[in-house]
Amino acid sequence: MKKIILLSTLLIFICSFGQTVEDNSKSEIEIVPLYPGCKKRSNSENRKCMSNKISEFIMWNFNTDIAKYLGLSGIQRISVIFKIDKNGNVVDVRSRGPHPSLEKEAIRVINMLPRIKPGTKNGKPVIVPYSLPITFQVARESTPRSRSDKF
């Protein structure tokens, strides 16, 4: 049997938020997308709030037991990319990971994200790409010692 030991704050989630608009100009957006519950502040504060909220959401919804049932051990990394569309919906979710079941779980959880206030450029909503690595560790459970084992 294996036991999951999660790194740091249960799961390590690092959001790398896209700074460019999904169009030919590839210029910076003026206002980054805003996760529900984040108060409108500076773009850097909004990015940080969004990152924290998405990390928390994934931490509560991602089923890390899947790795245990697959017999995986060690650090597991799943790379997820997606877009926040002009309506604030999560679209075009793709993932890469050590096993198709973990990839499906990552896609399932990202698709559960609530509607997000879209980013804007020139006062108009724009599509913003995101990437998100999901990292956690699966550790082997130590086998119980018998009475005859000596330390």
C-alpha positions as CSV (number, residue, x, y, z in Angstrom):
1,M,0.0,0.0,0.0
2,K,1.2,3.5,-0.7
3,K,0.6,6.7,1.0
4,I,0.4,10.2,-0.5
5,I,2.6,12.8,1.1
6,L,1.9,16.2,-0.3
7,L,4.6,18.8,-0.6
8,S,4.5,22.2,1.0
9,T,0.9,23.4,1.2
10,L,-0.6,20.0,0.3
11,L,-0.1,20.5,-3.4
12,I,2.4,22.8,-5.1
13,F,0.7,24.9,-7.7
14,I,2.5,27.5,-9.6
15,C,0.5,29.5,-12.0
16,S,2.2,31.1,-14.9
17,F,-0.2,33.5,-16.2
18,G,-0.1,34.7,-19.8
19,Q,0.6,38.3,-20.4
20,T,-0.3,38.4,-24.1
21,V,-3.6,38.6,-25.8
22,E,-4.6,35.8,-28.1
23,D,-4.5,37.8,-31.4
24,N,-2.0,38.8,-34.0
25,S,-0.6,41.8,-32.0
26,K,0.6,39.7,-29.1
27,S,0.6,42.8,-27.0
28,E,0.1,43.0,-23.2
29,I,-3.3,43.0,-21.7
30,E,-4.4,46.0,-19.7
31,I,-6.4,44.2,-17.0
32,V,-5.7,40.6,-16.1
33,P,-8.6,38.1,-15.6
34,L,-10.0,38.2,-12.1
35,Y,-11.1,35.1,-10.1
36,P,-14.3,35.4,-8.1
37,G,-13.6,36.8,-4.7
38,C,-10.5,38.7,-5.7
39,K,-10.9,42.4,-5.3
40,K,-9.9,44.6,-8.2
41,R,-6.4,46.0,-7.5
42,S,-3.1,46.3,-9.4
43,N,-2.4,43.6,-12.1
44,S,0.3,42.1,-10.0
45,E,-2.0,41.8,-6.9
46,N,-4.7,40.4,-9.1
47,R,-2.4,37.8,-10.6
48,K,-1.3,36.8,-7.1
49,C,-4.9,36.5,-5.9
50,M,-5.9,34.5,-9.0
51,S,-3.0,32.2,-8.6
52,N,-3.8,31.6,-4.9
53,K,-7.5,31.0,-5.6
54,I,-6.8,28.6,-8.4
55,S,-4.2,26.7,-6.3
56,E,-6.7,26.4,-3.5
57,F,-9.4,25.3,-5.8
58,I,-7.2,22.6,-7.3
59,M,-5.9,21.5,-3.9
60,W,-9.5,20.8,-2.7
61,N,-10.7,19.2,-5.9
62,F,-7.8,17.2,-7.4
63,N,-7.9,13.5,-6.5
64,T,-4.2,12.7,-5.7
65,D,-5.3,9.1,-4.8
66,I,-5.3,8.3,-8.5
67,A,-1.5,8.2,-8.4
68,K,-1.6,5.8,-5.5
69,Y,-3.9,3.5,-7.3
70,L,-1.8,3.6,-10.4
71,G,1.2,2.4,-8.4
72,L,3.2,5.6,-9.0
73,S,5.7,6.9,-6.5
74,G,7.9,10.0,-6.2
75,I,7.2,13.5,-7.5
76,Q,4.3,13.7,-10.0
77,R,4.1,16.7,-12.4
78,I,1.2,17.4,-14.6
79,S,1.4,20.4,-17.0
80,V,-1.9,22.0,-17.8
81,I,-2.6,24.8,-20.4
82,F,-5.9,26.5,-20.9
83,K,-7.4,29.8,-21.9
84,I,-9.8,32.2,-20.3
85,D,-12.1,33.3,-23.1
86,K,-13.8,36.6,-23.7
87,N,-16.8,35.5,-21.6
88,G,-14.6,34.4,-18.7
89,N,-15.0,30.7,-19.4
90,V,-12.2,28.2,-19.2
91,V,-11.6,26.7,-22.7
92,D,-9.1,24.6,-24.7
93,V,-7.8,22.7,-21.6
94,R,-4.9,20.3,-22.4
95,S,-2.6,18.4,-20.1
96,R,0.5,16.3,-20.1
97,G,1.5,14.1,-17.2
98,P,3.0,10.7,-16.2
99,H,-0.2,8.8,-16.8
100,P,-3.4,9.4,-18.9
101,S,-5.6,9.1,-15.8
102,L,-3.7,12.0,-14.1
103,E,-4.0,14.1,-17.3
104,K,-7.8,13.4,-17.3
105,E,-8.1,14.4,-13.7
106,A,-6.2,17.6,-14.3
107,I,-8.5,18.5,-17.2
108,R,-11.6,17.6,-15.1
109,V,-10.6,19.9,-12.3
110,I,-9.6,22.8,-14.5
111,N,-12.9,22.5,-16.3
112,M,-14.7,22.9,-12.9
113,L,-13.2,26.4,-12.3
114,P,-15.9,29.0,-11.9
115,R,-16.5,31.7,-14.5
116,I,-13.7,34.3,-14.3
117,K,-13.9,38.0,-15.1
118,P,-12.1,38.1,-18.4
119,G,-8.9,40.2,-19.1
120,T,-9.3,43.3,-21.1
121,K,-7.3,45.3,-23.7
122,N,-8.5,48.7,-24.9
123,G,-11.5,48.2,-22.7
124,K,-12.6,45.0,-24.6
125,P,-12.6,41.5,-23.2
126,V,-9.8,39.3,-24.7
127,I,-8.7,35.7,-24.6
128,V,-5.8,35.1,-22.1
129,P,-3.7,31.9,-22.1
130,Y,-2.5,30.2,-18.9
131,S,-0.2,27.4,-17.9
132,L,-0.3,25.6,-14.6
133,P,2.0,22.9,-13.4
134,I,0.4,20.6,-10.8
135,T,3.1,18.9,-8.6
136,F,2.7,16.5,-5.8
137,Q,4.6,13.6,-4.2
138,V,3.6,10.0,-3.8
139,A,5.6,8.3,-1.1
140,R,5.9,4.6,-0.4
141,E,4.4,3.6,2.9
142,S,7.0,2.1,5.2
143,T,6.4,-1.6,5.9
144,P,5.6,-2.4,9.5
145,R,8.4,-4.0,11.5
146,S,7.9,-7.3,13.2
147,R,8.9,-7.8,16.8
148,S,12.0,-9.7,15.7
149,D,13.3,-6.7,13.8
150,K,16.0,-4.8,15.6
151,F,16.6,-1.1,15.3
